[in-house]
Amino acid sequence: MAAKFKIKKGDRVVVTTGRDKGKSGEVLAVQRDRNRVVVQGVNLVKRHQKPSQTAQGGIIEKEASVHISNVAHIDPKTDQPTRVGYRLLDDGRKVRFAKGSGEVIDA
């Protein structure tokens, strides 16, 4: 069974270590079986593309995955990296919140 993560598609994250340290972006995909995430504009690699009927050939740049331990959530209130916890609201919903400011991440 794949692991459960506190990071989901669409979240804003910042890279904490590696070549792209300090860069931030939106999570495009979460690869739960490999413990990795794809972040927009981070860890760009060049790939040689053969031309097809729909796409032009050549060298294209695209995002490669980053290990999930190397990214951190961005606090919606302070725009700083933060840890994430879970909280039950009064109406019974379980939501994620930023531990730094207490702000709810899930809308």
Secondary structure, DSSP 8 states (H G I E B T S, - for coil): -----S--TT-EEEE-SSTTTT-EEEEEEEETTTTEEEETTSSEEEEEE---SSS--EEEEEE-EEEGGGEEEE-TTT-SEE-EEEEE-TTS-EEEEETTT--B---
